[in-house]
Amino acid sequence: MQFLMIECNAMKHISSIHNPIIRSVIALHDAENRTATQQCIAQGDRVCNTMIEHGIILESLFIEDDSRCDSTLLAAARSCY
């Protein structure tokens, strides 16, 4: 499975679950890691759009396929909100 990671106008293709970035996201499934890093995982277009609408800045956006992502969310991610 390949992912596209978008961080403030920089897109990176990630194809390995052994990538350190993916490992750090996987670690966020543990409450202790979420507390320590003050980060969380938001899944789905609707949740991410709601967060952006309420002024929450997404640090990173991971999508499996560019064509499956909500165009508004993708535009917001590319423009750094």
N, C-alpha and C positions, 0 to 999 in steps of 0.2 A: 504494500500500500504506500502511495506517495502522498505527501502533504505539501501544501504551499503555505509558507509562513510569511505574514505581512507585518512589518514593523516600520511605521513612519516612512512610507514610500520606498522601502527596501524589501524586495521579495526574495525569499530563499526557498529552494526546493529541497525538501527533506525526504529521503527515501529509506532511512534506517531507524528502527526503534531503539537502536543503540546510540543514537545521536544524543549528546549531553542536553540539548534543549528539550528533546522529547522526554528524556529521563526526569528532568526537573518538573515537567508538567505532570508526568505520571506520579511523581512524589506528592503532588498536591491532592491526591485522592486520600491521603492520610491527614487527619485533622491536626496532628502535631506539626506537620510541615506547613499547613495553611496558616496556622497561628504564628509559627516562627518567621515565615516570609511575608506575612500580611497580604497574601494573594489568594485568589480563588479561581475556580474554573467555571465559566459560564458557557453552557452548551446550547446551540441553536440560534437561528437568525433572530427570532422574536425576542429572546432574552438579551442578546447582544444589542439589538436596536433599542430596546427599552433602557438599557444601561447608558447608552450614548445619549439618548433623549434626556436623561436625568443628569447629565454632566459627568458621568463616570468615564474616565479615560481607559480604554483597553490597551494594555501593554503590548500584547501580541494577539494576532488573529490567525488561527490555523484552519485551513479549509482543505477538504479532500479533493475537490474538483472545482475549478474557477467557475464553471457554468452552473453549478448547483448552489452557489452562494447568492443571497439576496443582493441585488445591485446597489441598493442604498447603503447597506452595511459595507460592501466592498469599497464603495466610493468614500465613505467616512474613514475607513481604515487607511486607504491610500493617501488621504489628505491630512492625516495626523489629527483629525477632529478639529 
